[in-house]
Amino acid sequence: MCTVPRPRAAWRPVTCARPGRPGSSGSPGGCARTSAGSGCGRTCGLWRFLDRWGRRGTARGAVVVLLSDGWERGDPKLLAEGMRRLHRLAHRVIWANPLKARPGYAPLAAGMAAALPSVDAFVEGHSLAALERLARVVRGGRPVEGVPVEGADGA
């Protein structure tokens, strides 16, 4: 369960607890932190998605698309663990990153680096044209003819 502080309560602790799981808040590797009005980032949202839609839910065998810049605020190890679980459940995992279009961009942010090994396709997500290419990737194509997509499957 993720808790988000009320807007008027700036800079108070935010806890991302997964009751009964190793690495939950309060134990080593948890993602308790202090924040000014935001939750636990992608890690907490990913675990909520997996807990609700994983295993027997809609994630099994699905093409899952994440739209994010990869700047994780939580523990990158928890994000990597969640992404591995998602990759095992889903047919394909596609990550669209708006920063990928920048010249010289490299996925060096801790969250992006932790997630990328479990991503089947890593594509741009900065414009309408990029999202149209993303739709082609979701259908099983490549974003640009002849240019491989980075990710877990090496394609």
Phi and psi in radians as a Rosetta constraint file:
Dihedral C 1 N 2 CA 2 C 2 CIRCULARHARMONIC -1.823 0.35
Dihedral N 2 CA 2 C 2 N 3 CIRCULARHARMONIC 2.453 0.35
Dihedral C 2 N 3 CA 3 C 3 CIRCULARHARMONIC -2.043 0.35
Dihedral N 3 CA 3 C 3 N 4 CIRCULARHARMONIC 2.443 0.35
Dihedral C 3 N 4 CA 4 C 4 CIRCULARHARMONIC -2.083 0.35
Dihedral N 4 CA 4 C 4 N 5 CIRCULARHARMONIC 2.266 0.35
Dihedral C 4 N 5 CA 5 C 5 CIRCULARHARMONIC -1.157 0.35
Dihedral N 5 CA 5 C 5 N 6 CIRCULARHARMONIC 2.642 0.35
Dihedral C 5 N 6 CA 6 C 6 CIRCULARHARMONIC -1.126 0.35
Dihedral N 6 CA 6 C 6 N 7 CIRCULARHARMONIC 2.598 0.35
Dihedral C 6 N 7 CA 7 C 7 CIRCULARHARMONIC -0.949 0.35
Dihedral N 7 CA 7 C 7 N 8 CIRCULARHARMONIC -0.601 0.35
Dihedral C 7 N 8 CA 8 C 8 CIRCULARHARMONIC -1.330 0.35
Dihedral N 8 CA 8 C 8 N 9 CIRCULARHARMONIC -0.221 0.35
Dihedral C 8 N 9 CA 9 C 9 CIRCULARHARMONIC -1.774 0.35
Dihedral N 9 CA 9 C 9 N 10 CIRCULARHARMONIC 1.277 0.35
Dihedral C 9 N 10 CA 10 C 10 CIRCULARHARMONIC -1.269 0.35
Dihedral N 10 CA 10 C 10 N 11 CIRCULARHARMONIC 2.599 0.35
Dihedral C 10 N 11 CA 11 C 11 CIRCULARHARMONIC 0.948 0.35
Dihedral N 11 CA 11 C 11 N 12 CIRCULARHARMONIC 0.966 0.35
Dihedral C 11 N 12 CA 12 C 12 CIRCULARHARMONIC -2.120 0.35
Dihedral N 12 CA 12 C 12 N 13 CIRCULARHARMONIC 2.790 0.35
Dihedral C 12 N 13 CA 13 C 13 CIRCULARHARMONIC -1.072 0.35
Dihedral N 13 CA 13 C 13 N 14 CIRCULARHARMONIC 2.482 0.35
Dihedral C 13 N 14 CA 14 C 14 CIRCULARHARMONIC -2.126 0.35
Dihedral N 14 CA 14 C 14 N 15 CIRCULARHARMONIC 2.291 0.35
Dihedral C 14 N 15 CA 15 C 15 CIRCULARHARMONIC -2.036 0.35
Dihedral N 15 CA 15 C 15 N 16 CIRCULARHARMONIC 2.328 0.35
Dihedral C 15 N 16 CA 16 C 16 CIRCULARHARMONIC -1.955 0.35
Dihedral N 16 CA 16 C 16 N 17 CIRCULARHARMONIC 1.641 0.35
Dihedral C 16 N 17 CA 17 C 17 CIRCULARHARMONIC -1.862 0.35
Dihedral N 17 CA 17 C 17 N 18 CIRCULARHARMONIC 2.360 0.35
Dihedral C 17 N 18 CA 18 C 18 CIRCULARHARMONIC -2.023 0.35
Dihedral N 18 CA 18 C 18 N 19 CIRCULARHARMONIC 1.592 0.35
Dihedral C 18 N 19 CA 19 C 19 CIRCULARHARMONIC -0.926 0.35
Dihedral N 19 CA 19 C 19 N 20 CIRCULARHARMONIC 2.348 0.35
Dihedral C 19 N 20 CA 20 C 20 CIRCULARHARMONIC 1.338 0.35
Dihedral N 20 CA 20 C 20 N 21 CIRCULARHARMONIC 0.218 0.35
Dihedral C 20 N 21 CA 21 C 21 CIRCULARHARMONIC -2.089 0.35
Dihedral N 21 CA 21 C 21 N 22 CIRCULARHARMONIC 2.520 0.35
Dihedral C 21 N 22 CA 22 C 22 CIRCULARHARMONIC -1.071 0.35
Dihedral N 22 CA 22 C 22 N 23 CIRCULARHARMONIC 2.537 0.35
Dihedral C 22 N 23 CA 23 C 23 CIRCULARHARMONIC 1.450 0.35
Dihedral N 23 CA 23 C 23 N 24 CIRCULARHARMONIC 0.103 0.35
Dihedral C 23 N 24 CA 24 C 24 CIRCULARHARMONIC -1.188 0.35
Dihedral N 24 CA 24 C 24 N 25 CIRCULARHARMONIC 2.857 0.35
Dihedral C 24 N 25 CA 25 C 25 CIRCULARHARMONIC -0.935 0.35
Dihedral N 25 CA 25 C 25 N 26 CIRCULARHARMONIC 2.454 0.35
Dihedral C 25 N 26 CA 26 C 26 CIRCULARHARMONIC 1.675 0.35
Dihedral N 26 CA 26 C 26 N 27 CIRCULARHARMONIC -0.247 0.35
Dihedral C 26 N 27 CA 27 C 27 CIRCULARHARMONIC -2.073 0.35
Dihedral N 27 CA 27 C 27 N 28 CIRCULARHARMONIC 2.838 0.35
Dihedral C 27 N 28 CA 28 C 28 CIRCULARHARMONIC -0.968 0.35
Dihedral N 28 CA 28 C 28 N 29 CIRCULARHARMONIC 2.369 0.35
Dihedral C 28 N 29 CA 29 C 29 CIRCULARHARMONIC 1.587 0.35
Dihedral N 29 CA 29 C 29 N 30 CIRCULARHARMONIC -0.029 0.35
Dihedral C 29 N 30 CA 30 C 30 CIRCULARHARMONIC -1.257 0.35
Dihedral N 30 CA 30 C 30 N 31 CIRCULARHARMONIC 3.077 0.35
Dihedral C 30 N 31 CA 31 C 31 CIRCULARHARMONIC -2.132 0.35
Dihedral N 31 CA 31 C 31 N 32 CIRCULARHARMONIC 0.723 0.35
Dihedral C 31 N 32 CA 32 C 32 CIRCULARHARMONIC -1.212 0.35
Dihedral N 32 CA 32 C 32 N 33 CIRCULARHARMONIC 2.385 0.35
Dihedral C 32 N 33 CA 33 C 33 CIRCULARHARMONIC -2.755 0.35
Dihedral N 33 CA 33 C 33 N 34 CIRCULARHARMONIC 3.067 0.35
Dihedral C 33 N 34 CA 34 C 34 CIRCULARHARMONIC -1.859 0.35
Dihedral N 34 CA 34 C 34 N 35 CIRCULARHARMONIC 2.434 0.35
Dihedral C 34 N 35 CA 35 C 35 CIRCULARHARMONIC -2.516 0.35
Dihedral N 35 CA 35 C 35 N 36 CIRCULARHARMONIC 2.799 0.35
Dihedral C 35 N 36 CA 36 C 36 CIRCULARHARMONIC -1.952 0.35
Dihedral N 36 CA 36 C 36 N 37 CIRCULARHARMONIC 1.248 0.35
Dihedral C 36 N 37 CA 37 C 37 CIRCULARHARMONIC 1.654 0.35
Dihedral N 37 CA 37 C 37 N 38 CIRCULARHARMONIC 0.324 0.35
Dihedral C 37 N 38 CA 38 C 38 CIRCULARHARMONIC -2.349 0.35
Dihedral N 38 CA 38 C 38 N 39 CIRCULARHARMONIC 2.880 0.35
Dihedral C 38 N 39 CA 39 C 39 CIRCULARHARMONIC -1.474 0.35
Dihedral N 39 CA 39 C 39 N 40 CIRCULARHARMONIC -2.625 0.35
Dihedral C 39 N 40 CA 40 C 40 CIRCULARHARMONIC -1.644 0.35
Dihedral N 40 CA 40 C 40 N 41 CIRCULARHARMONIC 0.196 0.35
Dihedral C 40 N 41 CA 41 C 41 CIRCULARHARMONIC 1.405 0.35
Dihedral N 41 CA 41 C 41 N 42 CIRCULARHARMONIC -2.805 0.35
Dihedral C 41 N 42 CA 42 C 42 CIRCULARHARMONIC -1.114 0.35
Dihedral N 42 CA 42 C 42 N 43 CIRCULARHARMONIC -0.575 0.35
Dihedral C 42 N 43 CA 43 C 43 CIRCULARHARMONIC -1.004 0.35
Dihedral N 43 CA 43 C 43 N 44 CIRCULARHARMONIC -0.880 0.35
Dihedral C 43 N 44 CA 44 C 44 CIRCULARHARMONIC -1.156 0.35
Dihedral N 44 CA 44 C 44 N 45 CIRCULARHARMONIC -0.771 0.35
Dihedral C 44 N 45 CA 45 C 45 CIRCULARHARMONIC -1.105 0.35
Dihedral N 45 CA 45 C 45 N 46 CIRCULARHARMONIC -0.660 0.35
Dihedral C 45 N 46 CA 46 C 46 CIRCULARHARMONIC -1.115 0.35
Dihedral N 46 CA 46 C 46 N 47 CIRCULARHARMONIC -0.805 0.35
Dihedral C 46 N 47 CA 47 C 47 CIRCULARHARMONIC -1.144 0.35
Dihedral N 47 CA 47 C 47 N 48 CIRCULARHARMONIC -0.642 0.35
Dihedral C 47 N 48 CA 48 C 48 CIRCULARHARMONIC -1.081 0.35
Dihedral N 48 CA 48 C 48 N 49 CIRCULARHARMONIC -0.766 0.35
Dihedral C 48 N 49 CA 49 C 49 CIRCULARHARMONIC -1.066 0.35
Dihedral N 49 CA 49 C 49 N 50 CIRCULARHARMONIC -0.822 0.35
Dihedral C 49 N 50 CA 50 C 50 CIRCULARHARMONIC -1.121 0.35
Dihedral N 50 CA 50 C 50 N 51 CIRCULARHARMONIC -0.724 0.35
Dihedral C 50 N 51 CA 51 C 51 CIRCULARHARMONIC -1.142 0.35
Dihedral N 51 CA 51 C 51 N 52 CIRCULARHARMONIC -0.621 0.35
Dihedral C 51 N 52 CA 52 C 52 CIRCULARHARMONIC -1.535 0.35
Dihedral N 52 CA 52 C 52 N 53 CIRCULARHARMONIC -0.733 0.35
Dihedral C 52 N 53 CA 53 C 53 CIRCULARHARMONIC -1.980 0.35
Dihedral N 53 CA 53 C 53 N 54 CIRCULARHARMONIC -0.037 0.35
Dihedral C 53 N 54 CA 54 C 54 CIRCULARHARMONIC -1.350 0.35
Dihedral N 54 CA 54 C 54 N 55 CIRCULARHARMONIC -3.034 0.35
Dihedral C 54 N 55 CA 55 C 55 CIRCULARHARMONIC 0.826 0.35
Dihedral N 55 CA 55 C 55 N 56 CIRCULARHARMONIC -1.492 0.35
Dihedral C 55 N 56 CA 56 C 56 CIRCULARHARMONIC -1.736 0.35
Dihedral N 56 CA 56 C 56 N 57 CIRCULARHARMONIC 0.023 0.35
Dihedral C 56 N 57 CA 57 C 57 CIRCULARHARMONIC -1.624 0.35
Dihedral N 57 CA 57 C 57 N 58 CIRCULARHARMONIC -2.802 0.35
Dihedral C 57 N 58 CA 58 C 58 CIRCULARHARMONIC -1.273 0.35
Dihedral N 58 CA 58 C 58 N 59 CIRCULARHARMONIC -0.225 0.35
Dihedral C 58 N 59 CA 59 C 59 CIRCULARHARMONIC -1.251 0.35
Dihedral N 59 CA 59 C 59 N 60 CIRCULARHARMONIC -0.497 0.35
Dihedral C 59 N 60 CA 60 C 60 CIRCULARHARMONIC -1.117 0.35
Dihedral N 60 CA 60 C 60 N 61 CIRCULARHARMONIC 2.067 0.35
Dihedral C 60 N 61 CA 61 C 61 CIRCULARHARMONIC 1.316 0.35
Dihedral N 61 CA 61 C 61 N 62 CIRCULARHARMONIC 0.140 0.35
Dihedral C 61 N 62 CA 62 C 62 CIRCULARHARMONIC -1.573 0.35
Dihedral N 62 CA 62 C 62 N 63 CIRCULARHARMONIC 2.839 0.35
Dihedral C 62 N 63 CA 63 C 63 CIRCULARHARMONIC -1.620 0.35
Dihedral N 63 CA 63 C 63 N 64 CIRCULARHARMONIC 2.009 0.35
Dihedral C 63 N 64 CA 64 C 64 CIRCULARHARMONIC -1.836 0.35
Dihedral N 64 CA 64 C 64 N 65 CIRCULARHARMONIC 2.240 0.35
Dihedral C 64 N 65 CA 65 C 65 CIRCULARHARMONIC -1.990 0.35
Dihedral N 65 CA 65 C 65 N 66 CIRCULARHARMONIC 2.206 0.35
Dihedral C 65 N 66 CA 66 C 66 CIRCULARHARMONIC -1.928 0.35
Dihedral N 66 CA 66 C 66 N 67 CIRCULARHARMONIC 2.306 0.35
Dihedral C 66 N 67 CA 67 C 67 CIRCULARHARMONIC -1.980 0.35
Dihedral N 67 CA 67 C 67 N 68 CIRCULARHARMONIC 1.841 0.35
Dihedral C 67 N 68 CA 68 C 68 CIRCULARHARMONIC -2.846 0.35
Dihedral N 68 CA 68 C 68 N 69 CIRCULARHARMONIC 2.728 0.35
Dihedral C 68 N 69 CA 69 C 69 CIRCULARHARMONIC -1.497 0.35
Dihedral N 69 CA 69 C 69 N 70 CIRCULARHARMONIC -0.142 0.35
Dihedral C 69 N 70 CA 70 C 70 CIRCULARHARMONIC 1.426 0.35
Dihedral N 70 CA 70 C 70 N 71 CIRCULARHARMONIC 0.102 0.35
Dihedral C 70 N 71 CA 71 C 71 CIRCULARHARMONIC -1.456 0.35
Dihedral N 71 CA 71 C 71 N 72 CIRCULARHARMONIC 1.436 0.35
Dihedral C 71 N 72 CA 72 C 72 CIRCULARHARMONIC -1.282 0.35
Dihedral N 72 CA 72 C 72 N 73 CIRCULARHARMONIC 2.392 0.35
Dihedral C 72 N 73 CA 73 C 73 CIRCULARHARMONIC -1.705 0.35
Dihedral N 73 CA 73 C 73 N 74 CIRCULARHARMONIC -0.307 0.35
Dihedral C 73 N 74 CA 74 C 74 CIRCULARHARMONIC -1.572 0.35
Dihedral N 74 CA 74 C 74 N 75 CIRCULARHARMONIC -2.873 0.35
Dihedral C 74 N 75 CA 75 C 75 CIRCULARHARMONIC -1.329 0.35
Dihedral N 75 CA 75 C 75 N 76 CIRCULARHARMONIC 2.077 0.35
Dihedral C 75 N 76 CA 76 C 76 CIRCULARHARMONIC -1.057 0.35
Dihedral N 76 CA 76 C 76 N 77 CIRCULARHARMONIC -0.477 0.35
Dihedral C 76 N 77 CA 77 C 77 CIRCULARHARMONIC -1.153 0.35
Dihedral N 77 CA 77 C 77 N 78 CIRCULARHARMONIC -0.677 0.35
Dihedral C 77 N 78 CA 78 C 78 CIRCULARHARMONIC -1.190 0.35
Dihedral N 78 CA 78 C 78 N 79 CIRCULARHARMONIC -0.661 0.35
Dihedral C 78 N 79 CA 79 C 79 CIRCULARHARMONIC -1.114 0.35
Dihedral N 79 CA 79 C 79 N 80 CIRCULARHARMONIC -0.776 0.35
Dihedral C 79 N 80 CA 80 C 80 CIRCULARHARMONIC -1.053 0.35
Dihedral N 80 CA 80 C 80 N 81 CIRCULARHARMONIC -0.738 0.35
Dihedral C 80 N 81 CA 81 C 81 CIRCULARHARMONIC -1.095 0.35
Dihedral N 81 CA 81 C 81 N 82 CIRCULARHARMONIC -0.778 0.35
Dihedral C 81 N 82 CA 82 C 82 CIRCULARHARMONIC -1.135 0.35
Dihedral N 82 CA 82 C 82 N 83 CIRCULARHARMONIC -0.699 0.35
Dihedral C 82 N 83 CA 83 C 83 CIRCULARHARMONIC -1.159 0.35
Dihedral N 83 CA 83 C 83 N 84 CIRCULARHARMONIC -0.650 0.35
Dihedral C 83 N 84 CA 84 C 84 CIRCULARHARMONIC -1.089 0.35
Dihedral N 84 CA 84 C 84 N 85 CIRCULARHARMONIC -0.745 0.35
Dihedral C 84 N 85 CA 85 C 85 CIRCULARHARMONIC -1.103 0.35
Dihedral N 85 CA 85 C 85 N 86 CIRCULARHARMONIC -0.773 0.35
Dihedral C 85 N 86 CA 86 C 86 CIRCULARHARMONIC -1.083 0.35
Dihedral N 86 CA 86 C 86 N 87 CIRCULARHARMONIC -0.734 0.35
Dihedral C 86 N 87 CA 87 C 87 CIRCULARHARMONIC -1.105 0.35
Dihedral N 87 CA 87 C 87 N 88 CIRCULARHARMONIC -0.637 0.35
Dihedral C 87 N 88 CA 88 C 88 CIRCULARHARMONIC -1.190 0.35
Dihedral N 88 CA 88 C 88 N 89 CIRCULARHARMONIC -0.598 0.35
Dihedral C 88 N 89 CA 89 C 89 CIRCULARHARMONIC -1.409 0.35
Dihedral N 89 CA 89 C 89 N 90 CIRCULARHARMONIC -0.762 0.35
Dihedral C 89 N 90 CA 90 C 90 CIRCULARHARMONIC -1.434 0.35
Dihedral N 90 CA 90 C 90 N 91 CIRCULARHARMONIC 2.755 0.35
Dihedral C 90 N 91 CA 91 C 91 CIRCULARHARMONIC -1.215 0.35
Dihedral N 91 CA 91 C 91 N 92 CIRCULARHARMONIC -0.818 0.35
Dihedral C 91 N 92 CA 92 C 92 CIRCULARHARMONIC -2.549 0.35
Dihedral N 92 CA 92 C 92 N 93 CIRCULARHARMONIC 2.585 0.35
Dihedral C 92 N 93 CA 93 C 93 CIRCULARHARMONIC -2.083 0.35
Dihedral N 93 CA 93 C 93 N 94 CIRCULARHARMONIC 2.136 0.35
Dihedral C 93 N 94 CA 94 C 94 CIRCULARHARMONIC -2.075 0.35
Dihedral N 94 CA 94 C 94 N 95 CIRCULARHARMONIC 2.280 0.35
Dihedral C 94 N 95 CA 95 C 95 CIRCULARHARMONIC -2.016 0.35
Dihedral N 95 CA 95 C 95 N 96 CIRCULARHARMONIC 2.091 0.35
Dihedral C 95 N 96 CA 96 C 96 CIRCULARHARMONIC -1.800 0.35
Dihedral N 96 CA 96 C 96 N 97 CIRCULARHARMONIC 2.098 0.35
Dihedral C 96 N 97 CA 97 C 97 CIRCULARHARMONIC -2.068 0.35
Dihedral N 97 CA 97 C 97 N 98 CIRCULARHARMONIC 2.115 0.35
Dihedral C 97 N 98 CA 98 C 98 CIRCULARHARMONIC -1.148 0.35
Dihedral N 98 CA 98 C 98 N 99 CIRCULARHARMONIC -0.393 0.35
Dihedral C 98 N 99 CA 99 C 99 CIRCULARHARMONIC -1.393 0.35
Dihedral N 99 CA 99 C 99 N 100 CIRCULARHARMONIC -0.313 0.35
Dihedral C 99 N 100 CA 100 C 100 CIRCULARHARMONIC -1.070 0.35
Dihedral N 100 CA 100 C 100 N 101 CIRCULARHARMONIC -0.417 0.35
Dihedral C 100 N 101 CA 101 C 101 CIRCULARHARMONIC -1.338 0.35
Dihedral N 101 CA 101 C 101 N 102 CIRCULARHARMONIC -0.260 0.35
Dihedral C 101 N 102 CA 102 C 102 CIRCULARHARMONIC -1.202 0.35
Dihedral N 102 CA 102 C 102 N 103 CIRCULARHARMONIC 2.408 0.35
Dihedral C 102 N 103 CA 103 C 103 CIRCULARHARMONIC -1.036 0.35
Dihedral N 103 CA 103 C 103 N 104 CIRCULARHARMONIC 2.319 0.35
Dihedral C 103 N 104 CA 104 C 104 CIRCULARHARMONIC 1.399 0.35
Dihedral N 104 CA 104 C 104 N 105 CIRCULARHARMONIC 0.083 0.35
Dihedral C 104 N 105 CA 105 C 105 CIRCULARHARMONIC -1.095 0.35
Dihedral N 105 CA 105 C 105 N 106 CIRCULARHARMONIC 2.394 0.35
Dihedral C 105 N 106 CA 106 C 106 CIRCULARHARMONIC -2.358 0.35
Dihedral N 106 CA 106 C 106 N 107 CIRCULARHARMONIC 2.440 0.35
Dihedral C 106 N 107 CA 107 C 107 CIRCULARHARMONIC -1.325 0.35
Dihedral N 107 CA 107 C 107 N 108 CIRCULARHARMONIC 1.225 0.35
Dihedral C 107 N 108 CA 108 C 108 CIRCULARHARMONIC -1.693 0.35
Dihedral N 108 CA 108 C 108 N 109 CIRCULARHARMONIC -0.248 0.35
Dihedral C 108 N 109 CA 109 C 109 CIRCULARHARMONIC -1.019 0.35
Dihedral N 109 CA 109 C 109 N 110 CIRCULARHARMONIC 2.480 0.35
Dihedral C 109 N 110 CA 110 C 110 CIRCULARHARMONIC -0.956 0.35
Dihedral N 110 CA 110 C 110 N 111 CIRCULARHARMONIC -0.749 0.35
Dihedral C 110 N 111 CA 111 C 111 CIRCULARHARMONIC -1.154 0.35
Dihedral N 111 CA 111 C 111 N 112 CIRCULARHARMONIC -0.762 0.35
Dihedral C 111 N 112 CA 112 C 112 CIRCULARHARMONIC -1.171 0.35
Dihedral N 112 CA 112 C 112 N 113 CIRCULARHARMONIC -0.748 0.35
Dihedral C 112 N 113 CA 113 C 113 CIRCULARHARMONIC -1.102 0.35
Dihedral N 113 CA 113 C 113 N 114 CIRCULARHARMONIC -0.627 0.35
Dihedral C 113 N 114 CA 114 C 114 CIRCULARHARMONIC -1.251 0.35
Dihedral N 114 CA 114 C 114 N 115 CIRCULARHARMONIC -0.615 0.35
Dihedral C 114 N 115 CA 115 C 115 CIRCULARHARMONIC -1.441 0.35
Dihedral N 115 CA 115 C 115 N 116 CIRCULARHARMONIC -0.584 0.35
Dihedral C 115 N 116 CA 116 C 116 CIRCULARHARMONIC -0.972 0.35
Dihedral N 116 CA 116 C 116 N 117 CIRCULARHARMONIC -0.642 0.35
Dihedral C 116 N 117 CA 117 C 117 CIRCULARHARMONIC -1.064 0.35
Dihedral N 117 CA 117 C 117 N 118 CIRCULARHARMONIC -0.347 0.35
Dihedral C 117 N 118 CA 118 C 118 CIRCULARHARMONIC -1.823 0.35
Dihedral N 118 CA 118 C 118 N 119 CIRCULARHARMONIC 0.260 0.35
Dihedral C 118 N 119 CA 119 C 119 CIRCULARHARMONIC -1.860 0.35
Dihedral N 119 CA 119 C 119 N 120 CIRCULARHARMONIC 2.275 0.35
Dihedral C 119 N 120 CA 120 C 120 CIRCULARHARMONIC -1.428 0.35
Dihedral N 120 CA 120 C 120 N 121 CIRCULARHARMONIC -0.554 0.35
Dihedral C 120 N 121 CA 121 C 121 CIRCULARHARMONIC -2.492 0.35
Dihedral N 121 CA 121 C 121 N 122 CIRCULARHARMONIC 2.271 0.35
Dihedral C 121 N 122 CA 122 C 122 CIRCULARHARMONIC -2.065 0.35
Dihedral N 122 CA 122 C 122 N 123 CIRCULARHARMONIC 1.908 0.35
Dihedral C 122 N 123 CA 123 C 123 CIRCULARHARMONIC -2.216 0.35
Dihedral N 123 CA 123 C 123 N 124 CIRCULARHARMONIC 2.920 0.35
Dihedral C 123 N 124 CA 124 C 124 CIRCULARHARMONIC -1.262 0.35
Dihedral N 124 CA 124 C 124 N 125 CIRCULARHARMONIC 2.674 0.35
Dihedral C 124 N 125 CA 125 C 125 CIRCULARHARMONIC -2.561 0.35
Dihedral N 125 CA 125 C 125 N 126 CIRCULARHARMONIC 0.703 0.35
Dihedral C 125 N 126 CA 126 C 126 CIRCULARHARMONIC -1.790 0.35
Dihedral N 126 CA 126 C 126 N 127 CIRCULARHARMONIC -0.159 0.35
Dihedral C 126 N 127 CA 127 C 127 CIRCULARHARMONIC -2.635 0.35
Dihedral N 127 CA 127 C 127 N 128 CIRCULARHARMONIC 2.993 0.35
Dihedral C 127 N 128 CA 128 C 128 CIRCULARHARMONIC -1.086 0.35
Dihedral N 128 CA 128 C 128 N 129 CIRCULARHARMONIC -0.710 0.35
Dihedral C 128 N 129 CA 129 C 129 CIRCULARHARMONIC -1.088 0.35
Dihedral N 129 CA 129 C 129 N 130 CIRCULARHARMONIC -0.682 0.35
Dihedral C 129 N 130 CA 130 C 130 CIRCULARHARMONIC -1.146 0.35
Dihedral N 130 CA 130 C 130 N 131 CIRCULARHARMONIC -0.655 0.35
Dihedral C 130 N 131 CA 131 C 131 CIRCULARHARMONIC -1.226 0.35
Dihedral N 131 CA 131 C 131 N 132 CIRCULARHARMONIC -0.531 0.35
Dihedral C 131 N 132 CA 132 C 132 CIRCULARHARMONIC -1.164 0.35
Dihedral N 132 CA 132 C 132 N 133 CIRCULARHARMONIC -0.697 0.35
Dihedral C 132 N 133 CA 133 C 133 CIRCULARHARMONIC -1.145 0.35
Dihedral N 133 CA 133 C 133 N 134 CIRCULARHARMONIC -0.635 0.35
Dihedral C 133 N 134 CA 134 C 134 CIRCULARHARMONIC -1.029 0.35
Dihedral N 134 CA 134 C 134 N 135 CIRCULARHARMONIC -0.736 0.35
Dihedral C 134 N 135 CA 135 C 135 CIRCULARHARMONIC -1.053 0.35
Dihedral N 135 CA 135 C 135 N 136 CIRCULARHARMONIC -0.652 0.35
Dihedral C 135 N 136 CA 136 C 136 CIRCULARHARMONIC -1.134 0.35
Dihedral N 136 CA 136 C 136 N 137 CIRCULARHARMONIC -0.699 0.35
Dihedral C 136 N 137 CA 137 C 137 CIRCULARHARMONIC -1.154 0.35
Dihedral N 137 CA 137 C 137 N 138 CIRCULARHARMONIC -0.717 0.35
Dihedral C 137 N 138 CA 138 C 138 CIRCULARHARMONIC -1.037 0.35
Dihedral N 138 CA 138 C 138 N 139 CIRCULARHARMONIC -0.656 0.35
Dihedral C 138 N 139 CA 139 C 139 CIRCULARHARMONIC -1.329 0.35
Dihedral N 139 CA 139 C 139 N 140 CIRCULARHARMONIC -0.057 0.35
Dihedral C 139 N 140 CA 140 C 140 CIRCULARHARMONIC 1.884 0.35
Dihedral N 140 CA 140 C 140 N 141 CIRCULARHARMONIC 0.053 0.35
Dihedral C 140 N 141 CA 141 C 141 CIRCULARHARMONIC -1.609 0.35
Dihedral N 141 CA 141 C 141 N 142 CIRCULARHARMONIC -2.973 0.35
Dihedral C 141 N 142 CA 142 C 142 CIRCULARHARMONIC -1.890 0.35
Dihedral N 142 CA 142 C 142 N 143 CIRCULARHARMONIC 2.675 0.35
Dihedral C 142 N 143 CA 143 C 143 CIRCULARHARMONIC -1.154 0.35
Dihedral N 143 CA 143 C 143 N 144 CIRCULARHARMONIC -0.596 0.35
Dihedral C 143 N 144 CA 144 C 144 CIRCULARHARMONIC -2.409 0.35
Dihedral N 144 CA 144 C 144 N 145 CIRCULARHARMONIC 2.330 0.35
Dihedral C 144 N 145 CA 145 C 145 CIRCULARHARMONIC -0.937 0.35
Dihedral N 145 CA 145 C 145 N 146 CIRCULARHARMONIC 2.260 0.35
Dihedral C 145 N 146 CA 146 C 146 CIRCULARHARMONIC 1.383 0.35
Dihedral N 146 CA 146 C 146 N 147 CIRCULARHARMONIC -0.117 0.35
Dihedral C 146 N 147 CA 147 C 147 CIRCULARHARMONIC -1.795 0.35
Dihedral N 147 CA 147 C 147 N 148 CIRCULARHARMONIC 2.062 0.35
Dihedral C 147 N 148 CA 148 C 148 CIRCULARHARMONIC -1.147 0.35
Dihedral N 148 CA 148 C 148 N 149 CIRCULARHARMONIC 2.656 0.35
Dihedral C 148 N 149 CA 149 C 149 CIRCULARHARMONIC -1.669 0.35
Dihedral N 149 CA 149 C 149 N 150 CIRCULARHARMONIC 2.286 0.35
Dihedral C 149 N 150 CA 150 C 150 CIRCULARHARMONIC -1.216 0.35
Dihedral N 150 CA 150 C 150 N 151 CIRCULARHARMONIC 2.648 0.35
Dihedral C 150 N 151 CA 151 C 151 CIRCULARHARMONIC 2.662 0.35
Dihedral N 151 CA 151 C 151 N 152 CIRCULARHARMONIC -2.954 0.35
Dihedral C 151 N 152 CA 152 C 152 CIRCULARHARMONIC -1.129 0.35
Dihedral N 152 CA 152 C 152 N 153 CIRCULARHARMONIC -0.551 0.35
Dihedral C 152 N 153 CA 153 C 153 CIRCULARHARMONIC -1.553 0.35
Dihedral N 153 CA 153 C 153 N 154 CIRCULARHARMONIC -0.022 0.35
Dihedral C 153 N 154 CA 154 C 154 CIRCULARHARMONIC 1.254 0.35
Dihedral N 154 CA 154 C 154 N 155 CIRCULARHARMONIC 0.101 0.35
